[in-house]
Amino acid sequence: MPGTTNSRPLILLDPHPRPVDLIFDAATKARLESLGEVIWHDGSPASDEHIDRYLPEAVALIGQSALSKERLDRAQKLKVVFNVESNFLPNIDYLECHRRGIPVLSTGPVFAKPVAEMALGMALASARRIHEADAAIRAGRETLYGEGDNYDSFLLSGKTMSLVGFGNLGHALLPLVKMFGGEILVCDPWIHPTVLREAGVTPASLDECFRRSSVVFLLAATTTENAGKIDGTYFNSMAPGSVVVLASRAGIVNFDELLDAAASGHIRVAIDVWPEEPIPAGHRARSTPNTLLQAHRAGNIPEIWPWMGHMVVDDLEQVLKGLPPQRCQRAQWETVSKVRSKPIS
């Protein structure tokens, strides 16, 4: 604690909204405590008084606490910030952290694999109308059998597919969709085309992704550059019966125009993320045809939660050795100011 003679590094936790025991199992807690004096917190929102009390002595902050320049001025020992909320929110002076050599890290990569698997599952279900066939049988109105109920189904094998956004999620999804053998287009203006080609994909414009693809996976974060940009112009340019999978952030699309395209029968839409969560009871999507709906559940499966704690402790070990972090995602000050993530509830 501040004012004590304890020479061990002080590690301050403010993990809200993540429960401590969910992300730090017993073994990981022990590893963390071996690195310094840990100021544990129960996972409820920490008060400003709590943060201000311990921050001057802290070498590491585990949480998405607000860090203005004034607060950073009082945190002269701070070496690293771990954001376990997993969004880069605009409550940190990222440029000042960059100037001081304080990496701001996110555990967001833990969600890439489960979301990628769900996105592929939603694409397959939409292409073959698996969810609709299941509902038809339960209602006693299935078509027997075969071609009568498959008139508009299609294979993913050999089809051109697009990834809009090529961050953690895009990298996790790529090997899954590559197995189908078709061309993979990628639109990500923050990644150089040469890097994309080296990954074995075709750099493409947003327009080309929609015009040429049987399935478009929307995987980008919401930014000042793309908020609401993907609208009916793009959806209507797709071949009839094509699939759009919205698996990242709803803020990148014009949501009403996405639903309009599905309601018209022109495309099929699979949705996991929403402009407003919880989803309003009367939301029009609940009755829009040609949709597959999930309530933001693609990434949240129990086995991934301890990965967050593992990543934090692995990278804290690196930082305390004077080495760069390797497992968490680092906020790049050149782009993080453009990100418009919404806090999770």
C-alpha positions as CSV (number, residue, x, y, z in Angstrom):
1,M,0.0,0.0,0.0
2,P,1.1,3.6,-0.5
3,G,3.3,4.7,2.4
4,T,4.4,1.1,3.4
5,T,7.9,-0.2,3.2
6,N,6.8,-3.1,1.0
7,S,9.2,-3.2,-2.0
8,R,7.2,-5.6,-4.0
9,P,5.5,-4.2,-7.2
10,L,1.9,-3.1,-6.6
11,I,-0.7,-4.5,-9.0
12,L,-4.1,-2.7,-8.9
13,L,-7.3,-4.4,-10.1
14,D,-10.4,-2.7,-11.4
15,P,-11.8,-5.5,-13.6
16,H,-15.5,-4.4,-13.8
17,P,-17.5,-5.7,-15.5
18,R,-15.5,-8.9,-15.3
19,P,-15.9,-10.9,-12.1
20,V,-12.5,-11.6,-10.7
21,D,-13.0,-15.3,-10.1
22,L,-14.3,-15.7,-13.7
23,I,-11.0,-14.6,-15.3
24,F,-8.5,-15.5,-12.6
25,D,-8.6,-19.1,-11.5
26,A,-6.7,-20.3,-8.5
27,A,-3.5,-21.1,-10.3
28,T,-3.5,-17.8,-12.2
29,K,-4.2,-15.8,-9.0
30,A,-1.2,-17.5,-7.5
31,R,0.9,-16.6,-10.5
32,L,-0.3,-13.0,-10.3
33,E,0.5,-12.8,-6.5
34,S,4.0,-14.1,-7.2
35,L,4.6,-11.0,-9.2
36,G,3.7,-8.4,-6.6
37,E,1.3,-7.1,-4.0
38,V,-2.1,-7.4,-5.6
39,I,-4.9,-5.1,-4.5
40,W,-7.8,-7.4,-5.2
41,H,-11.2,-6.0,-6.1
42,D,-14.6,-7.8,-6.1
43,G,-15.5,-6.8,-9.7
44,S,-17.9,-4.1,-8.9
45,P,-17.1,-0.6,-10.3
46,A,-14.1,0.8,-8.4
47,S,-14.5,4.3,-7.0
48,D,-12.3,7.1,-8.0
49,E,-11.1,7.3,-4.4
50,H,-10.0,3.6,-4.6
51,I,-8.1,4.2,-7.9
52,D,-6.5,7.4,-6.7
53,R,-5.4,5.8,-3.4
54,Y,-3.4,3.1,-5.0
55,L,-2.5,4.3,-8.5
56,P,0.6,6.4,-7.5
57,E,2.4,3.2,-6.4
58,A,0.9,0.8,-9.0
59,V,3.2,-0.7,-11.7
60,A,0.2,-2.4,-13.3
61,L,-3.5,-1.6,-13.6
62,I,-5.8,-4.4,-14.6
63,G,-9.0,-2.7,-15.7
64,Q,-10.4,0.0,-17.9
65,S,-10.2,2.7,-15.4
66,A,-10.3,6.3,-16.7
67,L,-6.7,7.6,-17.1
68,S,-6.5,11.3,-17.9
69,K,-3.2,13.0,-18.3
70,E,-3.7,14.4,-14.8
71,R,-4.2,11.0,-13.3
72,L,-1.2,9.6,-15.3
73,D,0.9,12.4,-13.8
74,R,0.3,10.9,-10.4
75,A,1.1,7.4,-11.7
76,Q,4.8,7.7,-12.1
77,K,5.5,3.9,-11.5
78,L,2.9,2.7,-13.9
79,K,4.3,0.3,-16.5
80,V,1.3,-1.3,-18.2
81,V,-2.5,-1.2,-18.4
82,F,-4.6,-4.3,-19.0
83,N,-8.1,-3.7,-20.3
84,V,-10.1,-6.8,-19.4
85,E,-13.3,-5.2,-20.5
86,S,-11.8,-5.9,-23.9
87,N,-12.8,-2.7,-25.7
88,F,-10.6,0.3,-26.2
89,L,-12.8,2.9,-24.7
90,P,-12.2,6.7,-25.0
91,N,-11.6,7.1,-21.3
92,I,-7.8,6.9,-21.5
93,D,-5.3,9.4,-22.8
94,Y,-3.7,6.9,-25.2
95,L,-1.3,9.4,-26.7
96,E,0.1,10.3,-23.3
97,C,0.4,6.6,-22.5
98,H,2.3,6.2,-25.7
99,R,4.6,9.1,-24.9
100,R,5.4,7.6,-21.5
101,G,6.0,4.1,-22.9
102,I,3.0,2.6,-21.1
103,P,1.4,-0.1,-23.2
104,V,-2.4,-0.2,-23.0
105,L,-3.4,-3.8,-23.7
106,S,-6.7,-5.6,-24.3
107,T,-7.7,-9.2,-23.7
108,G,-10.0,-8.9,-26.8
109,P,-8.1,-11.7,-28.7
110,V,-9.7,-14.3,-26.4
111,F,-13.0,-13.8,-28.2
112,A,-11.6,-14.3,-31.8
113,K,-11.8,-18.1,-31.9
114,P,-15.3,-18.6,-30.5
115,V,-16.8,-15.7,-32.6
116,A,-15.1,-17.1,-35.7
117,E,-16.5,-20.5,-35.2
118,M,-20.0,-19.1,-34.6
119,A,-19.7,-16.8,-37.6
120,L,-18.9,-19.8,-39.8
121,G,-21.8,-21.8,-38.2
122,M,-24.2,-18.9,-38.9
123,A,-23.0,-18.8,-42.5
124,L,-23.5,-22.5,-43.0
125,A,-27.0,-22.3,-41.4
126,S,-28.0,-19.4,-43.5
127,A,-26.7,-20.9,-46.8
128,R,-28.6,-24.2,-46.1
129,R,-31.5,-22.7,-44.1
130,I,-30.8,-25.2,-41.3
131,H,-32.6,-23.1,-38.6
132,E,-35.6,-22.7,-40.8
133,A,-35.8,-26.4,-41.6
134,D,-35.6,-27.2,-37.9
135,A,-38.5,-24.8,-37.2
136,A,-40.5,-26.2,-40.1
137,I,-40.3,-29.8,-38.7
138,R,-41.3,-28.6,-35.2
139,A,-44.3,-26.9,-36.7
140,G,-45.2,-29.9,-38.8
141,R,-44.8,-28.2,-42.1
142,E,-41.6,-29.7,-43.5
143,T,-41.3,-30.4,-47.2
144,L,-40.5,-34.1,-47.9
145,Y,-37.8,-34.6,-48.9
146,G,-34.7,-33.2,-50.5
147,E,-34.9,-30.9,-53.5
148,G,-38.3,-29.4,-52.6
149,D,-36.9,-27.9,-49.5
150,N,-33.4,-27.1,-50.9
151,Y,-34.3,-25.1,-53.9
152,D,-32.4,-22.0,-52.7
153,S,-29.7,-23.7,-50.7
154,F,-26.1,-23.4,-51.8
155,L,-22.6,-24.8,-51.0
156,L,-19.9,-22.7,-49.4
157,S,-17.4,-24.9,-51.3
158,G,-15.7,-23.0,-54.1
159,K,-17.6,-19.8,-53.4
160,T,-16.1,-16.3,-53.1
161,M,-16.4,-15.0,-49.6
162,S,-15.4,-11.7,-48.0
163,L,-14.0,-10.6,-44.7
164,V,-14.7,-7.0,-43.9
165,G,-12.2,-6.3,-41.2
166,F,-9.0,-8.3,-40.7
167,G,-8.2,-7.9,-37.0
168,N,-8.2,-10.7,-34.4
169,L,-11.5,-12.0,-35.6
170,G,-10.6,-11.9,-39.3
171,H,-7.4,-13.8,-38.6
172,A,-9.2,-16.5,-36.6
173,L,-11.9,-16.9,-39.3
174,L,-9.6,-17.0,-42.3
175,P,-8.3,-20.6,-41.9
176,L,-11.9,-21.8,-41.4
177,V,-13.2,-20.3,-44.6
178,K,-10.1,-21.2,-46.6
179,M,-11.0,-24.8,-46.2
180,F,-13.9,-24.2,-48.7
181,G,-11.4,-23.5,-51.5
182,G,-12.9,-20.3,-52.9
183,E,-11.3,-16.9,-53.3
184,I,-11.3,-14.9,-50.1
185,L,-11.6,-11.1,-50.4
186,V,-10.6,-8.8,-47.6
187,C,-11.4,-5.1,-47.1
188,D,-9.5,-3.4,-44.3
189,P,-8.2,0.1,-45.0
190,W,-5.9,-0.1,-41.9
191,I,-3.9,-3.0,-43.4
192,H,-1.5,-2.7,-46.3
193,P,-2.5,-4.7,-49.4
194,T,0.9,-6.5,-49.4
195,V,0.2,-7.8,-45.9
196,L,-3.1,-9.1,-47.0
197,R,-1.6,-10.8,-50.1
198,E,1.0,-12.5,-47.9
199,A,-1.9,-13.8,-45.8
200,G,-3.2,-15.5,-48.9
201,V,-6.2,-13.3,-49.5
202,T,-7.2,-10.8,-52.2
203,P,-7.3,-7.1,-51.1
204,A,-10.6,-5.6,-52.3
205,S,-12.8,-2.5,-51.9
206,L,-15.9,-2.7,-49.9
207,D,-18.0,-2.5,-53.0
208,E,-16.2,-5.4,-54.6
209,C,-16.6,-7.5,-51.5
210,F,-20.4,-7.2,-51.7
211,R,-20.7,-7.5,-55.4
212,R,-18.6,-10.6,-55.8
213,S,-19.3,-12.6,-52.7
214,S,-21.8,-15.3,-51.8
215,V,-21.0,-14.7,-48.1
216,V,-19.8,-11.4,-46.5
217,F,-18.6,-11.6,-42.9
218,L,-18.7,-8.2,-41.2
219,L,-15.9,-8.3,-38.6
220,A,-14.7,-4.7,-38.2
221,A,-14.9,-2.5,-35.1
222,T,-16.9,0.7,-35.3
223,T,-14.7,3.7,-36.0
224,T,-15.1,7.3,-37.0
225,E,-14.5,6.2,-40.6
226,N,-17.0,3.4,-40.9
227,A,-19.9,4.1,-38.6
228,G,-23.2,3.4,-40.4
229,K,-21.3,3.3,-43.7
230,I,-22.5,-0.2,-44.8
231,D,-26.0,0.5,-46.1
232,G,-28.6,-0.7,-48.6
233,T,-26.4,0.3,-51.5
234,Y,-24.0,-2.5,-50.6
235,F,-26.7,-5.1,-49.6
236,N,-28.6,-4.5,-52.9
237,S,-25.5,-5.0,-55.0
238,M,-25.2,-8.6,-53.8
239,A,-26.4,-11.6,-55.9
240,P,-29.9,-12.7,-54.8
241,G,-29.8,-15.2,-51.9
242,S,-26.3,-14.2,-50.7
243,V,-25.5,-14.1,-47.0
244,V,-24.4,-11.3,-44.7
245,V,-23.0,-12.3,-41.3
246,L,-22.8,-9.5,-38.7
247,A,-20.5,-10.8,-36.1
248,S,-18.5,-7.7,-34.8
249,R,-20.3,-4.5,-34.1
250,A,-23.7,-3.3,-35.2
251,G,-22.5,0.3,-35.5
252,I,-20.8,-0.4,-38.8
253,V,-24.1,-1.0,-40.7
254,N,-27.3,0.9,-41.3
255,F,-29.3,-1.6,-39.4
256,D,-32.7,-0.8,-40.8
257,E,-31.4,-1.1,-44.4
258,L,-29.8,-4.4,-43.5
259,L,-33.2,-5.6,-42.3
260,D,-34.9,-4.1,-45.3
261,A,-32.7,-6.2,-47.6
262,A,-33.6,-9.3,-45.7
263,A,-37.3,-8.5,-45.6
264,S,-37.3,-8.1,-49.3
265,G,-36.0,-11.6,-49.8
266,H,-32.9,-10.3,-51.7
267,I,-30.3,-11.5,-49.1
268,R,-30.2,-13.6,-46.0
269,V,-28.8,-12.0,-42.8
270,A,-27.3,-13.6,-39.7
271,I,-27.0,-11.2,-36.8
272,D,-25.2,-11.6,-33.4
273,V,-24.7,-7.9,-32.4
274,W,-27.3,-5.2,-32.1
275,P,-27.5,-1.4,-32.1
276,E,-29.3,-1.6,-28.7
277,E,-28.7,-4.4,-26.2
278,P,-30.7,-5.9,-24.6
279,I,-32.7,-6.1,-27.8
280,P,-36.0,-4.2,-27.4
281,A,-39.0,-6.4,-27.1
282,G,-40.7,-4.9,-30.1
283,H,-37.6,-4.8,-32.4
284,R,-38.6,-5.4,-36.0
285,A,-35.9,-7.9,-36.5
286,R,-37.9,-10.4,-34.4
287,S,-40.4,-10.7,-37.2
288,T,-38.1,-10.1,-40.2
289,P,-37.9,-13.1,-42.5
290,N,-34.6,-14.4,-44.0
291,T,-32.7,-13.8,-40.8
292,L,-30.9,-15.9,-38.2
293,L,-30.7,-14.1,-34.9
294,Q,-28.5,-14.4,-31.8
295,A,-28.3,-12.3,-28.7
296,H,-24.6,-11.3,-28.7
297,R,-23.6,-14.8,-27.6
298,A,-21.0,-15.7,-30.2
299,G,-18.0,-15.1,-28.0
300,N,-19.2,-15.8,-24.5
301,I,-18.6,-19.4,-23.7
302,P,-17.2,-20.6,-20.4
303,E,-14.0,-22.1,-21.4
304,I,-12.5,-18.9,-22.8
305,W,-12.8,-16.8,-19.6
306,P,-9.7,-18.1,-17.8
307,W,-7.7,-17.3,-21.0
308,M,-8.1,-13.7,-20.1
309,G,-6.3,-14.1,-16.8
310,H,-3.6,-16.3,-18.5
311,M,-2.9,-13.6,-21.1
312,V,-2.7,-10.8,-18.5
313,V,-0.2,-12.7,-16.3
314,D,1.9,-13.9,-19.2
315,D,2.2,-10.3,-20.5
316,L,2.8,-8.8,-17.0
317,E,5.7,-11.2,-16.5
318,Q,7.1,-9.9,-19.8
319,V,6.7,-6.3,-18.9
320,L,8.3,-6.7,-15.4
321,K,11.3,-8.3,-17.1
322,G,11.6,-5.2,-19.3
323,L,10.3,-7.1,-22.4
324,P,7.5,-6.2,-24.7
325,P,4.1,-7.9,-24.2
326,Q,3.3,-10.6,-26.6
327,R,-0.2,-12.1,-25.9
328,C,-2.7,-9.2,-25.5
329,Q,-3.7,-6.7,-28.2
330,R,-1.9,-3.4,-27.9
331,A,-3.6,-0.1,-28.5
332,Q,-2.0,1.6,-31.4
333,W,-2.2,5.3,-30.8
334,E,-2.4,6.1,-34.5
335,T,-5.8,4.3,-34.8
336,V,-7.2,3.9,-31.3
337,S,-8.5,7.4,-31.2
338,K,-10.8,6.5,-34.2
339,V,-12.4,3.5,-32.5
340,R,-15.9,4.0,-31.2
341,S,-16.5,1.0,-29.0
342,K,-19.5,0.9,-26.7
343,P,-19.0,-0.3,-23.1
344,I,-20.4,-3.8,-22.4
345,S,-23.2,-3.9,-19.9
